[in-house]
């Protein structure tokens, strides 16, 4: 069985009882970052073989994993934090296992995307996760055009070192939309900065942020008929 196991995004106590049980039973664990996963397992009192499984070796690893699954081995897939395959490797392995009709189960748990939504007062009815905010100017503008065009909330990951530039781009291209910046979620220094784009930029001025950042961006106020993605 292949188990897709969500792990904590910060606070270790967010690990589920089922995740602990399955990780202990696994023959080995596929880890995006073996160092980080090894540290987590040590704190949880779990000793297991870790196999590196990340973007640049995923395809090379898949044949052996599929072979082991055929032998009825128990294999866990984890990311560095949160739910695997969300902006992380794994979907190609799942596709290969599906093609071979091999059993797969997903253990729900922490997700920075859903956690960020839950912490904000922005509309939740329609939202789209867009991965990391683009770095290239043209791609940034296209992302902001989508914010303007579609009537729902967008969620982006971003580096703490580029987040002010990302919000400035959103402000310039999509207007003074409402934004929530969330960092260090579930950790001791968890912070949520919410307000209009200009207000958030003012609050960030002169600050050097640390930690993982999630941006939640509301749709602009409606002007006439609003259009939605199909």
Secondary structure, 3 states (H helix, E strand, C coil): CEEEECECCCCHHHCCHHHHHHHHHCCEEEECCHHHHHHHHHHHCCCCCEEECCCCCHHHHHHHHHHHHHCCCCEEEECCCECCCCCCCCHHHHHHHHHCCCCEEEECCCCHHHHHHHHCCCCCCCEEEEEECCCCHHHHHHHHHHHHHECCEEEEEECCCCHHHHHHHHHHHHCCCEEEEEECCCCCCCEEEEEEHHHHHHHHCCCCCCCCEEEEECCCCCCCCCECCC
